[in-house]
Amino acid sequence: MDAKQRMAIPRQQPRELPVSERISNFDEVVFGFDDETARREAERCLQCKKPKCRQGCPIHNDIPGFIRLIREGKIEEAYWLDRQTNTLPAVCSRVCPHEFQCEGHCLLGKKGDPVAIGMLERYIVDWMVSHGKNILQPCSLPNGKKVAIVGSGPAGMSVAHYLAKEGYSCTIFESLPLNGGMLTVGIPPYRLPRAVIAAEFEALRNCGVEVISGVTIGKDKSLSDLKNEGFEAVFLGPGAHVSRKLGVDGEEVEGVVHGVDYLRRVNLGEKLNLGENVVVVGGGNVAIDCARTALRTGSKNVFILYRRGREEMPASKAEIHHLEEEGVSIETLAAPIKVHGENGRLKSIECIRMQLGACDASGRCRPEPVEGSNFTIEADAVIPAISQDVDVTAGSGLDLALSRWGTFEVDELTLQTTVPWVFAAGDAVLGPQTVAKAVFQAKEAAESIHRLLQGKDLKEGRSAE
């Protein structure tokens, strides 16, 4: 089959739960590819000599390699090739913003639809599970050295994976009652089933990793305590769990529930109905998740308020599509300026129309208010979901330098903080970012910890990306 024939194959679409079935539950919305569909989609790949998809992947997965193996029917080989670089393929394939990463760099996407790389990666993992194949990598015998990991999100999980393979005794400390960090409390099950996360932790336990929940490092224990308990190195991966405030008058009234706080409460099992009319402020995936979660917990009229235009929304197009299918409206070029309450309870939110002004070097234009365009929306609840900050409590008691963004300052090559035996990666360094970026940084941090504990030079033979 030549390139022209491959380009003529339409992008294959997965089956999805009908809207009427999904808006009242948290079942996974998108089904995986079957064998025939996966093979047909794999045939679309042009097998570029210089694959830009791989450059667009933060982990640099060998995407053309595993797609070629899918074509050849070598699914198990495809899985192990992917696992060479990706510790969490079942997770990344479901929640990564592929259109901005691997698929966004696919050559086919320049003139049409890119190869469905995320769905193909999911297919090889699902195939392994459904065929009862071993998905666990072998672990080394214990080497007698202990490493503490703060946070059980994707960065912490990946560091534990790499170090346990080398024989280190890893203990993950998680402040929440459930494992998985933002994967569990920040992403709804309809996008990331909890069984997928549970399987990853089962794999870690099989390599001797211990997970201790309900312990907040920096509060219940200090980093110095961990050092005194025999942990020779500590990795910090606390995630971005602190909701950023709108900064408008009246935000403190009852009925204003901030984005990641709301998702955390629902994902931890709290029965939370916000009322009939819900306004979500923001245009990213957290805002989309909040709106779709509100629908599933009983709210009838939900809509998104976003200060820029639709094209500027940072949420993935697939999530926006699902949102609108489910009946959520999007009000663009509008921003809140005041929350109105009555007897301490939310009554309405006052907004103003915006217009896009001057653009920066990246092409992102600054929204500017249109004078005299104020309008008011009656609401039972408002969910600000405009961004998150990192909780740096874990660093309490040590002189760990912080960046101007409030994240841990690290050496960009080694991920070592200003305290030599403490390392950090993922959201704790980058701020709220993708799972793939956390996984990649965690791999580099794990390599640095390994070198430190083996008395090797942390930088020799390494170069910054």
N, C-alpha and C positions, 0 to 999 in steps of 0.2 A: 504494500500500500504506500503510495507516494504522499508527499506533504499536502498536495491539493485535495486528495481523497480524504485525508485525515481532517483537514479543515472543514470539509463538507459535512462531517458527522456533527449533529447538534449536541450540545451539552446535555447530559442525562440528568433528569430531575428525580430526587428521592420522593418516596411516598410520605405523606404527612397526615396526622390526625385531622379529621374534619373539625372546623371551628366549633360546631355545635357540641362536639364531644370533649374538646379540650379546655374550654374556658371555665369549667367548673371543677377542674382537677389539676394536678401537677405532673401528669404523665408526660413522658418525653414526646415532643411534638414531631420531630423529624426521625423517620426510620432510616436504617442503613441501606446501602445498595445490596441487591442480590448478586449472585455470581455473574449472570449474563450482563446486567447493567454495569457492573464494575469493569468487566472486560471491555465492553463497548466504550466506556468513558476512557479507559486506559489507552485505547487505540487512538484517541485524539491527540495524545502527547507527541510532539514533534521531535523529542529527544535531542534538544538543542546541544551543540558542541560547547557552548558557553551558557549553561542554564541560569537565566536570571532569576528563576523561581527559587533556586537554592541560595542566591545572594539575598533575596527578599525574606528568607526564613531566618529568624534570629538564631536558631540552633544550627543552621546550615545542614539540614537533613539531605541525604542523597535522594532527592525527589525523583529525578529521571530514573535512577537505579531501581527504586522499589516499584515504580510504575511499569518499567520494562519487565520486571519479574511477574507482576500481575498479569500482563499480556501473555506471558509464557506459562501461566498456570502455576507458578512457583510461589504460592502465597506464604508458606512458612518461611521461605528464604527472604521474601519481601519484608516480613515482620521483623526478622532478626537484623536485616540491613537497617531498617528504620530505628530499631532499638540501640544501634551503635551510637547514635547521637541524641536520641530523645528518650528520656526516662519516663515520660508520661504521654505516650501516643494516644491512649484512649481519651485522655482529657484534652490535649491540644487539638485533636481532630474535631472535637465538639465545640470548644469555646474560643479558640483563637480567631482573631479577625482576619481570616484568610484573604479577603479582598484587599486589605492594606499590606499584607505581608507576601506570602508565597504566590498566591493567585494574582495579586496586584502587579506582580512582575512577569507573569506568564506572557509569552510572545503572542499567543492566540488572543489574549485580552485586548491587544492593540486594535484589532479589527472586528472583534466579536466577543464571544464568551470564553474566559480562560478555562483551563482544565480544572475540574472539581477536585483539587488536590486534597482538601480537607476530608471530603467524603471517601476518597480512595484510601487515605490513611486510616480512617475509621473502619473501612471495610476489612483491612488486613487484621486489625485487632479483633473485630467481631468474629471474623472467620476462625481465628485461632481459638477463641473461647467456645464457639459453637461446635467446633470439631474436637474439643477436649484436648487440645495441644498444650504442652508446657509453655507458659509465658514468663517463667521466672529464670533469671540469670544465676549462675552459680556464685556462691559466696566463699570467701577465703576463711581459713581458720583464724580464731581470735589472736591478735598480736599483742594483747595486753595493754593497749592504749585506749583511753576514754575521751570521747568528744561529746560536748553538750550542744544541742541544737534548740534554739528558741523560736518557736513557731512551727506549726505543722502544715503550713501552706505549701505551694508547689516548690518554693525555694528550699525550705527545710526538708521536704520529702526527697528532693533531688540530691542534696548534700548527703543525707542519710544513705541513699541508694549507692552513691559512689564510694563513700567511706566504708560502708559495711562490706562492699565487695572486696575491699582491701584489708579486711580483718579488724577494723576499728570497732570498738564497743560504743555504739551511738545511743544516746538517750534524747528523745524529743520532749521538750516541755511546752505544753499548750495551755493557755489561760482559759480557753473555752471548754465546755463540757464535751464537745464533739471534736473529732479530728478532721483536718483538711483546710483549716484556716478560711480564707476568702472563697475557696472552692466550695465549701460547705455552707457558710453563712452569707456569702455574697452573691452566689449564683443559684437561681432557682432550679429545682429538680427537673423541670420540663426541658431545660437545656443541658443539664449534667446530672444524670441519675446517680443517686447515692451509692448504688451497687458498684458503680465504676470506681468511685473514690475508695470504697471499702476494700475492693480487690487490690488496690495499690498498697494499702496499709497492711493487708495480709501478706503481700510479697515482702514488705519491709520486715515484718515480724519473723518471717521465715528465715531472714538473714540476721536475726538476733537483735533487731532494733527495738528498743523499749519506748513506749509512748506514755507519758504521764500527763493526764489532763487536769484542768482545774488549778494549775499552779502558774502564777504570774511572776515571771522573773523581773526583778527590780522592785518587787513589792513583797511577795512571799519568800523569795530567795534573791540574793544579789549575785552578780557575776563573780564577785570575790568568793562568795559561799561555794559556788560551783568549782572554782579553782581549788579551794581548800578540800573539796570532796574528791579530788583526784582527776577532774577533767582537765586535760592538758591544753585544750583549745575549745573555744566557744564560737558557734556560728549564730548570727542574728538574722532572723527572717520574720519579723513580727507582722509584716503586711501593713496596708493602708486602711485601717479600721476607723479612723476618726473623720466623721462627716464635716465637711466645710459648710459654714453658715452662709446664708444669703447676705447678712449684714444690713437688713432693712428694719425699720421700726415695727414693733409688734410681733417679731418672730418668736418671742417666748410664750405666746398664748397656747393654751391647750388646743390640739388639732393640727399643730405643725410638727410633723415627724420626719426627721432627716433620713435621707436615702439609705445609706448602709446600716443605720440603726434599725430602720423599718425592716429591711431584708433580713437582718440578723434575728430580729424577734420572731418573724414568721418562720424562718428556716430552722430556728431552734424549737419550733412547735407551738408557739403562742397563738391562740385563736384571736385574731385581730381583724375586726371589720371596721374600716375607717368611715363608713357611711356611704350614702348614695353618690355624692358628688366629690370627686377627687381631682386635684390639680397637681401635676408633677412638673417641677421646674428643672430643665436640663435637656441635653440632646445626646448624651452618651448612652452606652449599654446599661449603666446602672439605672438611669432614668427610665429606659425601656423596660428593664426588669421590674422596677417598682410599679409601673403602670400595669403591666400584664399580671403581676402578683395581686394588685388591688382588685382587678377583675375577678381573679380566681378566689378571692376571699370575700366576695359578695358585693363590691361596689358596682353600681350600674353605669354611671356616667363618669368616664375617666378621660382626661386629655392632657397632652404634653404642651408646656409653654417653653418656647426656645427663643433666645434673643437674636440669633442669626437666621439665615435662610435655610431651607431644607437641604440644599446641596452641601452646606457647611456642617451638617449634623455629623458628629464623630462616630455615632453608633453604626453598626454594620447594616448594610442594606437588607439583608435577610431578616434581621430582627425588626427593622422598621416595617418591612412587608408583613410580617406576622402580627405586629402590633395593630396595623390598620385593618388587617383581615378580621381581627378580633373586636373591632369597633371603637378603637381609641383614636381620637382626633388629634391632630398636631397643629398648634397655633404658633406659627413662626414669626420672627421679627417683633417679638413682644417680650417684655421683662417686668418682673414684679418690682414695685417701689415701696409698698407698705402692706402690712397685714393688719386687717381690722378685726377687732374682737368685741365681744359683748359679754360682760360678767366673767371675764377671763377665758372665754371660749371663742375660737375662731368663728367669724361670721362671713368674711369675704377677703379677697386679695385684690389690691389695687395695682394696676399694671399700666405700662406706657408703651406705645408703639415705637419700634426702632427702625433705623435705616442704616445700611452699611456705608461706612465712611472710608477713610484712607486705609490702604492695605499695607501689610508689612512685607519683608523680603520673601517670605514663604507664600505670599499671595492671600493670606488670611486677613480679612477686612474687619476693622473695628466697628462694632455696632454703636450707633449714636442715637440718643432719644429724640423723638419728634415732639417738639414743644406743643403742649395743648392737646395731646392725643390720649390722655388718660382714660382708662375704662376699668370697670370693676366686675369681678367674677364672684358670685356666691359659691361658697364651698364648705363642705363638711370637714375636709382635710386638705392640707397642702404638704407635698413631699419635696423638699429641696434636694436635688441630686446633681449638684454642680461640680463636685470633685471630692477627693478625700485627702487626708493628711496621714502621715505615719505616726504611730504611737511609739515614742522612743523611751518609754518607761523602763524597758529592759536594760538600758545603759546607765540607770541611776547608780551613783556611788563610784563610778569610774569616770576619768576625764576623757570621754570619747568626744571628739570634735564633731560638730554638726555642720551641714551645708547651710546656705542661706535659704534653702527650701525646707529646712527642718528634717532632713534625712541624715543618715549616718555618712560621714565623710570617709572615703576609702581610697586606697591606691587603685587606679583604674585598671591596672594589669593584674594585681594579685588579690584585690578585694579585701585587703588587710586594713583594719581601722587604725586609729592612732595609738591603740593599745595592741602590741604585737601579737598576743595570743587570741585576739578577738577579730572575727571576720564578719562581713555582712554582704547581702546581695538581694536582688529582687526589689520589691516595692520599698524595702527599708533603705535602699540606696537611690533607686530611680524615681520614687513616687509611684502612684498607681499606673501600672503598665500591664503588658500582656503576660500570660502564663509562659509563653515561649521565651520571652526575655528573662524571666525569673529562672527558668530551667537552664538557660545558657550561662548566666552569671553564676548560678549555683555550681555548675560543673567546674568553672574556673576557681571558685572559692574552695571547693573540695580538693582540687589539685594543690592549691596553696597550703591548705591545712595538712595534707599528706606530706608535702615537702618540709613544712615546719617541723612536724613530729619525727621526720626521718633525718633531720639535721641537714637538709639540702637547701641550696639557694632558691629562693622563691621566684626569681625572675629569669634565671638562665634558660635560654632557648625559647622564651615566650615573647610574643609581640602583641600589641594592642590591636583590637579589631578596627 
